[in-house]
Amino acid sequence: MFKSSRSLTDLHNPFGQFQRSPAVAQTASEMPSQFETSSSPSPRSSSSSGDGLQIPSVEQWNPKTHGSRSKWRQIWPAATRGPISRRQLATYIVLALIIIVWIVPLPATWGPHKFRLAVPSSLHAAHSPKKPRNVPNPSKWLKERSDDQDALSSSWMFSRLSQRHRSRPKAALISLVRNSELPGLVQSMTELEYHWNHKYQYPWIFFNDEPFSDMFKAATQNLTSADCFYEVVPKEHWSVPEWIDEGRFMNSLEYLGAIGVGKGWMISYRHMCRWNSGFFYKHPRLLEYDWYWRVEPDVRSYQLRFAVTTNSNHQVHFFCDIKYDVFRFMQENNIKYGFNMNILDDARSFPSLWSRTRSFMSSHPELIHPDANLDWLLDPHNSGDYNNCQFFSNFEVGSLNFFREEANEKYFNWLDRGGGFFYERFGDAPIHTLSVAMFVPKEEIWFFRDIGYQHDINRQCPPDSQGLCMCEPTSIDENFYKLVPLESPQKKPDDTCIRQFLGGDWLKKKEGWSQEVEQAFGGDGYNGYELSGL
């Protein structure tokens, strides 16, 4: 073993003392040939310490003779190659303990992992008690979180560095809107920003079948501090597919317009219903998001384009301050779809929808969710057919991942290939309703009764809003059949749509009340419930 004339103990002590080992120095002097030293003094060859001790010269290891030892000397700090003092040792021990505490889990987390035996899965399943499922409690969540605790901080930097911001849902507010509908969108956007999104700043994504104008972009960006994106709908998603008979399509437009089906004569409305039913969630801009909130432009500007008069200046409203993160509520409670109104639709616009849906269920029974509940959508007094109830999709909050799943995709394609969007006037509302009912358990659907909203003649304002809403409370049955014209021959179900969905006590009638008697005296036959819905 060769030793340098500079002893391992001949190093500068970090605590201010120099030590020199005579024995080691003597050993080094006996083997001068193993080292290369400088023949002329240099500034670094020697120096004196403050107490008069002479610091020996720094020799260089010969790499040809000793190979990797020279590399070892270069990468290993000289100050660490001497004897370690008690003070240094204590410092290293403390640092090691800090690292161990940082990496190793706390003892409280060790329990489930101790003394685990390898047991065959069949025996484990047979003899181990089932763990209770962690069932979300949305009502409890709302009570605990309805204080804007998830709102972004006024500090831009703090908000984006906070853990809550990093873990918040990947969500966006989306709107299908034309340049000409800018005044209506400004109305809707202003109210939703005022009542909610100025606190949460979720991005806005606007879709159009043509590029947006600079005026549209400037006006919308001026209404929010959130990011705004402007997208064009792909042409293949906004055109008549090749398998559609155009002559039959034109006859359908003329017929539905003649019998008074809403917007039944409009080609653009067919494209809109088809895009909202099965294409919106496929747009490249939405691929990075998991949740959406659909926002409609105010309909007044749309109606004025067709010279339709209204009795109100505006027909789309968000009435209430919303004190929680709607998207986080959906995500943390495993809710796939949220609605605000559940009402009847005009059955004349989709006469074959239910028969096509039944044929789909017969062909793909494996896709129906085992906990699906379609009972509330079937009329027992009308051969068990579809009762035409729908989630009013002008207001909807939903999971994009649900719509991307195989079951919903196959259902949409089944309907689309049948031509119902063009030969009839299939709407996105009944299609979303049937899809959600078939593929989502009922407990994963949520009624946003606390969010006041109006779209045209349909209006919902919650009771007991505690001063958060600027509207008069409406009954839970308020909008039940407003979309069904008087001339429509369709039979209404025995109970309102929302009560059939809620079930339980909401269906209980007053003792002695009769629907036939009420209708005989001029009533609509829906005023006999024990729970008034106010």
C-alpha positions in Angstrom: 0.0 0.0 0.0 1.5 3.3 -1.1 1.0 6.4 1.0 1.5 10.0 0.1 3.8 12.3 1.9 0.6 14.2 2.7 -0.9 12.2 5.5 -4.7 11.7 5.6 -4.5 13.4 9.0 -2.5 16.3 7.5 -5.6 18.1 6.4 -7.2 21.2 7.4 -9.6 20.5 10.2 -13.0 22.2 9.6 -12.9 23.4 13.3 -9.7 25.4 12.9 -6.9 23.0 13.9 -4.1 21.3 11.9 -2.8 17.9 12.7 0.3 16.2 11.4 1.3 12.5 11.9 5.1 12.1 12.1 4.8 8.4 11.5 3.0 8.9 8.3 5.4 11.6 7.2 8.3 9.3 7.8 6.7 6.5 5.8 6.2 8.9 2.9 9.8 10.1 2.9 11.0 6.5 2.5 9.1 6.2 -0.9 9.8 9.3 -2.8 9.9 7.5 -6.2 6.2 6.9 -6.1 5.3 10.6 -6.4 5.8 13.4 -8.9 6.5 16.6 -7.2 7.3 20.1 -8.6 10.9 21.0 -8.7 10.2 24.7 -8.4 8.1 26.3 -5.7 4.7 27.5 -6.7 2.1 29.6 -4.9 0.2 26.4 -4.0 3.2 24.3 -2.9 3.1 25.4 0.7 1.6 27.9 3.0 1.5 28.7 6.6 -1.4 28.6 8.9 -2.2 31.3 11.3 -0.4 29.5 14.2 2.9 29.1 12.4 2.4 25.5 11.3 3.7 24.7 7.8 1.1 23.0 5.5 2.9 20.3 3.4 2.9 20.4 -0.4 0.1 18.8 -2.4 1.4 15.9 -4.4 -0.3 14.5 -7.5 -1.2 10.9 -7.8 0.4 9.2 -10.8 -2.6 7.9 -12.9 -0.3 5.5 -14.9 0.9 3.8 -11.7 -2.2 3.9 -9.6 -5.1 4.0 -12.2 -8.4 4.8 -10.6 -7.0 6.0 -7.4 -6.4 9.4 -9.0 -10.0 9.6 -10.0 -11.0 8.6 -6.5 -8.9 11.5 -5.1 -10.6 14.0 -7.6 -14.1 13.1 -6.8 -13.8 12.6 -3.1 -13.4 15.9 -1.3 -10.1 16.2 0.6 -11.9 17.5 3.7 -13.7 14.2 4.1 -10.7 11.9 3.9 -9.4 12.4 7.4 -10.7 11.2 10.8 -14.2 12.3 11.5 -14.7 14.3 14.7 -17.6 13.7 17.0 -19.2 16.9 15.9 -19.0 15.9 12.3 -20.3 12.5 13.1 -23.3 13.9 14.9 -24.0 16.2 12.0 -24.0 13.3 9.5 -26.3 11.2 11.8 -28.8 14.0 12.1 -28.8 14.5 8.3 -29.3 10.7 7.8 -32.2 10.7 10.2 -33.8 13.6 8.4 -33.5 11.7 5.1 -35.0 8.6 6.6 -37.9 10.4 8.1 -38.6 12.1 4.8 -38.6 8.9 2.7 -39.9 6.2 5.0 -43.7 6.3 5.8 -44.9 7.0 9.2 -45.4 4.0 11.6 -49.1 4.6 11.5 -49.2 3.5 7.9 -47.2 0.3 8.5 -50.1 -1.6 10.1 -51.9 -3.0 6.9 -48.5 -4.1 5.5 -47.2 -6.1 8.4 -47.2 -9.9 8.6 -49.2 -10.3 5.3 -49.4 -13.9 4.2 -49.8 -15.1 0.6 -53.3 -16.4 0.5 -55.0 -17.7 -2.7 -57.5 -15.2 -4.0 -60.3 -17.7 -3.9 -59.8 -18.3 -0.1 -59.3 -14.7 0.6 -62.6 -13.8 -1.1 -64.4 -16.6 0.7 -63.3 -15.9 4.2 -62.5 -12.2 4.3 -65.4 -9.8 5.0 -66.1 -7.3 2.3 -64.9 -3.8 2.8 -67.7 -1.2 2.8 -67.7 0.8 -0.4 -66.8 4.4 0.0 -70.1 5.8 -1.3 -70.0 9.5 -2.1 -72.4 11.8 -0.2 -73.1 14.8 -2.5 -75.5 16.5 0.0 -72.9 16.3 2.8 -70.2 17.6 0.4 -72.3 20.6 -0.5 -72.9 21.5 3.2 -69.2 21.3 3.9 -67.9 23.0 0.8 -70.4 25.7 -0.2 -68.2 28.6 1.0 -66.0 29.1 -2.1 -63.1 27.4 -0.3 -61.9 26.0 -3.7 -62.0 29.4 -5.4 -58.8 30.7 -6.8 -56.9 33.2 -4.7 -56.7 36.8 -5.8 -52.9 36.3 -6.0 -52.2 34.8 -9.4 -48.9 33.2 -8.3 -50.3 31.7 -5.1 -53.3 30.3 -6.9 -51.3 28.4 -9.5 -48.7 27.1 -7.0 -51.3 25.9 -4.5 -52.1 22.2 -4.3 -55.8 22.8 -4.7 -55.2 24.5 -8.1 -52.9 21.7 -9.3 -55.5 19.1 -8.4 -58.6 20.8 -9.7 -60.6 19.2 -12.5 -59.7 19.5 -16.1 -62.9 21.3 -17.2 -64.2 24.0 -19.5 -67.3 26.0 -20.3 -68.3 25.4 -23.8 -70.7 27.1 -26.2 -71.8 26.5 -29.8 -72.4 30.0 -31.1 -72.3 32.0 -34.3 -70.8 35.4 -34.8 -74.2 36.9 -35.2 -75.2 35.6 -31.8 -72.6 37.6 -30.0 -75.1 39.9 -28.1 -76.9 36.8 -26.8 -73.6 35.2 -25.7 -72.5 38.4 -24.0 -75.7 38.2 -21.9 -75.2 34.6 -20.9 -71.5 34.9 -20.3 -71.8 38.1 -18.2 -74.2 36.5 -15.8 -72.3 33.2 -15.4 -69.0 35.1 -14.9 -70.7 37.4 -12.3 -72.3 34.6 -10.3 -69.6 32.0 -10.5 -66.7 31.8 -12.9 -64.9 35.0 -11.9 -64.0 33.1 -8.7 -62.9 29.9 -10.5 -61.7 31.0 -13.9 -62.4 27.9 -15.9 -61.6 28.4 -19.6 -64.2 29.2 -22.2 -64.2 27.3 -25.5 -66.4 28.6 -28.3 -67.4 26.5 -31.3 -68.7 27.7 -34.7 -69.2 26.2 -38.1 -67.2 29.2 -39.5 -64.2 31.2 -38.1 -64.9 33.7 -35.4 -64.6 37.3 -36.1 -62.1 39.6 -34.4 -65.0 41.5 -32.9 -66.4 38.3 -31.4 -63.0 37.4 -29.9 -62.4 40.9 -28.5 -65.8 41.1 -26.9 -65.7 37.7 -25.2 -62.2 38.2 -23.9 -63.2 41.4 -22.4 -65.8 39.6 -20.2 -63.5 37.2 -18.4 -60.0 36.8 -16.9 -60.1 33.1 -17.9 -58.5 31.7 -21.1 -60.7 31.8 -24.2 -60.4 29.4 -27.2 -62.1 29.7 -30.6 -62.7 26.6 -32.6 -64.2 25.6 -35.9 -66.4 22.5 -36.1 -64.9 20.1 -38.7 -66.9 20.1 -41.9 -67.6 16.3 -41.7 -69.4 17.0 -38.4 -71.6 19.8 -39.9 -72.8 18.3 -43.2 -75.3 15.8 -44.5 -73.7 12.3 -44.5 -73.5 10.4 -47.7 -76.0 7.7 -46.6 -78.8 10.2 -46.3 -81.4 10.4 -49.0 -81.6 14.2 -49.7 -85.1 14.0 -51.2 -86.5 12.3 -48.1 -84.6 14.8 -46.0 -86.2 17.8 -47.8 -89.6 16.3 -47.4 -89.0 15.9 -43.7 -88.1 19.6 -43.4 -91.3 20.6 -45.2 -93.6 18.2 -43.2 -92.2 19.0 -39.7 -92.4 22.7 -40.5 -96.0 22.4 -41.6 -97.2 20.6 -38.5 -95.5 23.1 -36.2 -92.6 21.1 -34.7 -90.1 23.6 -33.2 -87.4 24.5 -35.7 -88.4 21.5 -37.7 -87.8 23.3 -41.0 -84.2 24.4 -40.2 -81.3 22.5 -41.7 -78.8 24.2 -39.4 -80.8 23.0 -36.4 -80.4 19.4 -37.5 -76.7 19.8 -37.7 -76.6 21.4 -34.3 -78.6 18.5 -32.7 -76.4 16.0 -34.3 -73.2 17.7 -33.3 -74.3 18.1 -29.6 -75.5 14.5 -29.6 -72.3 12.7 -30.8 -69.5 15.0 -32.0 -68.8 17.8 -29.5 -66.7 15.6 -27.2 -64.6 14.4 -30.1 -63.3 17.8 -31.0 -59.4 18.0 -30.6 -59.7 21.0 -28.3 -61.7 19.1 -25.7 -59.4 16.0 -25.7 -57.4 17.5 -22.8 -60.5 18.0 -20.6 -62.6 15.7 -18.5 -65.6 17.9 -17.7 -67.8 20.4 -19.5 -70.6 22.9 -18.7 -72.7 23.7 -21.7 -73.7 27.4 -22.0 -76.2 28.6 -24.5 -76.3 32.2 -25.9 -79.4 34.3 -25.1 -82.1 33.3 -27.5 -83.5 36.8 -28.0 -80.9 37.6 -30.6 -81.6 34.3 -32.3 -85.4 34.9 -32.3 -85.1 38.4 -33.7 -83.3 37.0 -36.7 -86.5 35.1 -37.6 -88.8 38.0 -36.6 -90.2 36.1 -33.5 -91.4 38.5 -30.9 -90.7 38.0 -27.2 -92.2 39.5 -24.0 -88.8 39.9 -22.3 -85.6 41.6 -23.1 -83.5 38.5 -22.4 -84.4 34.9 -22.4 -81.3 33.2 -20.9 -80.4 33.9 -17.2 -78.3 32.6 -14.4 -80.0 33.8 -11.3 -77.9 32.6 -8.4 -74.5 33.0 -6.8 -72.9 29.6 -6.8 -70.6 29.1 -3.8 -68.8 25.9 -4.8 -66.7 24.5 -7.6 -69.3 22.7 -9.7 -66.7 20.6 -11.6 -64.9 19.6 -8.3 -68.3 18.6 -6.9 -68.9 16.4 -9.9 -65.5 14.8 -9.8 -65.2 14.2 -6.1 -68.7 12.7 -5.9 -68.3 10.5 -9.0 -71.3 12.2 -10.8 -71.3 11.7 -14.6 -74.2 14.0 -15.5 -75.9 17.0 -14.0 -79.1 18.7 -15.1 -81.3 21.6 -14.1 -84.7 20.8 -15.6 -86.4 17.5 -16.4 -89.4 18.1 -18.8 -91.5 16.7 -21.6 -90.4 17.1 -25.2 -92.6 17.2 -28.3 -92.8 13.6 -29.4 -93.6 14.5 -33.0 -90.0 15.4 -33.5 -88.6 11.9 -32.9 -91.4 9.3 -33.5 -88.9 6.4 -34.1 -86.4 7.2 -31.4 -87.7 4.7 -28.8 -88.2 1.8 -31.2 -84.6 2.3 -32.4 -83.4 2.5 -28.8 -85.1 -0.7 -28.0 -83.6 -2.5 -30.9 -80.2 -1.2 -29.8 -80.7 -2.6 -26.3 -81.7 -5.9 -27.8 -78.6 -6.1 -30.0 -76.2 -4.9 -27.3 -77.5 -6.1 -23.9 -73.9 -6.3 -22.6 -73.5 -2.5 -22.9 -76.4 -1.7 -20.5 -75.2 -0.8 -17.1 -76.2 -3.5 -14.5 -77.6 -0.7 -12.2 -79.3 1.2 -15.0 -82.8 2.4 -14.1 -85.1 3.2 -17.1 -88.4 2.8 -15.2 -88.9 6.5 -14.7 -88.7 6.9 -18.5 -91.4 4.3 -19.3 -95.2 4.8 -19.2 -97.0 1.8 -17.9 -100.3 3.1 -19.2 -98.9 3.4 -22.7 -97.6 -0.1 -23.4 -94.4 0.7 -21.5 -93.2 3.0 -24.2 -91.0 6.0 -23.8 -92.8 8.8 -21.9 -90.8 11.5 -23.7 -89.2 13.0 -20.6 -85.8 14.5 -21.1 -83.1 16.3 -19.3 -83.2 19.8 -20.7 -79.7 19.9 -22.2 -79.5 23.6 -22.7 -78.1 23.4 -19.2 -76.0 20.4 -18.6 -72.7 19.6 -16.8 -71.2 16.3 -17.7 -68.3 13.9 -17.9 -66.6 14.0 -21.3 -65.1 10.6 -20.6 -68.6 9.1 -20.2 -69.6 10.3 -23.7 -66.3 9.0 -25.1 -67.0 5.5 -23.8 -67.9 2.6 -26.1 -71.5 2.3 -25.0 -72.5 5.9 -25.8 -70.5 5.9 -29.0 -72.2 2.7 -30.3 -75.6 4.1 -29.3 -75.0 7.4 -31.2 -73.7 5.6 -34.3 -76.7 3.3 -34.2 -79.1 6.3 -34.3 -77.0 8.3 -36.7 -76.9 5.5 -39.3 -80.7 5.2 -39.1 -81.0 8.8 -40.3 -83.2 10.1 -37.5 -81.4 13.5 -37.3 -82.5 14.2 -40.9 -85.6 12.2 -41.6 -87.0 13.2 -38.3 -85.7 15.9 -35.9 -83.9 13.9 -33.3 -82.8 16.2 -30.5 -79.7 16.0 -28.3 -81.8 16.3 -25.1 -83.7 13.0 -25.4 -80.7 11.2 -26.8 -78.5 12.3 -23.9 -81.3 11.4 -21.5 -81.7 7.8 -22.9 -77.9 7.3 -23.1 -77.4 8.5 -19.5 -80.3 6.3 -18.3 -78.9 3.2 -20.0 -75.2 3.5 -19.2 -75.0 5.4 -15.8 -76.4 4.4 -12.4 -79.0 6.7 -11.1 -76.9 7.8 -8.1 -74.4 9.2 -10.6 -76.9 11.7 -12.0 -77.5 15.0 -10.2 -80.3 17.5 -10.1 -78.8 21.0 -9.7 -81.9 22.4 -8.0 -79.8 25.1 -6.3 -78.7 26.8 -9.6 -81.4 29.2 -10.9 -81.6 29.2 -14.7 -83.9 30.3 -17.5 -83.9 29.4 -21.1 -86.7 31.0 -23.1 -90.0 30.0 -21.5 -88.5 27.4 -19.2 -87.4 28.8 -15.9 -86.1 27.2 -12.6 -85.5 29.1 -9.4 -84.7 27.3 -6.2 -86.6 27.8 -2.9 -84.7 28.7 0.3 -81.9 30.3 -1.6 -80.8 32.3 1.5 -80.5 35.5 -0.5 -78.2 33.9 -3.2 -80.8 34.2 -6.0 -82.4 37.1 -7.9 -85.6 35.3 -8.9 -89.0 34.2 -7.5 -88.9 30.5 -6.4 -90.6 28.1 -8.8 -92.3 24.8 -8.2 -90.4 21.7 -9.0 -93.0 20.9 -11.7 -93.0 24.4 -13.2 -91.8 23.5 -16.7 -93.2 20.0 -17.1 -95.0 20.4 -20.4 -94.2 23.9 -21.7 -92.4 22.5 -24.8 -95.4 20.5 -25.9 -97.8 22.5 -28.1 -101.5 22.3 -27.4 -102.0 20.8 -30.9 -99.7 17.9 -30.1 -101.7 14.7 -29.6 -99.2 13.0 -27.3 -100.4 11.6 -24.0 -98.8 13.0 -20.9 -97.6 10.6 -18.2 -99.4 10.3 -14.9 -96.6 12.1 -13.0 -94.3 14.9 -13.9 -90.9 14.0 -15.3 -88.8 15.3 -12.4 -91.0 13.5 -9.8 -90.7 10.2 -11.7 -86.9 10.7 -11.6 -86.8 11.5 -7.9 -89.3 8.9 -6.9 -90.2 8.1 -3.3 -92.1 10.7 -1.3 -92.2 13.0 -4.4 -94.8 10.7 -5.9 -97.2 10.6 -2.9 -100.6 12.1 -3.5 -103.0 13.9 -1.1 -105.6 11.7 0.5 -108.9 11.8 -1.5 -107.3 13.6 -4.5 -108.1 12.4 -8.0 -106.4 13.4 -11.2 -109.6 12.9 -13.2 -111.6 15.1 -10.9 -109.0 17.9 -11.1 -109.0 17.8 -14.9 -112.8 17.8 -15.0 -112.7 21.1 -13.1 -110.2 22.6 -15.5 -106.9 21.7 -13.8 -104.0 20.0 -15.5 -104.1 17.1 -13.1 -100.7 17.6 -11.5 -101.6 19.5 -8.3 -102.3 16.7 -5.9 -98.9 15.9 -4.5 -98.2 16.0 -0.8 -94.8 17.7 -1.4 -95.4 20.9 -3.3 -91.9 21.2 -4.6 -91.5 24.8 -3.2 
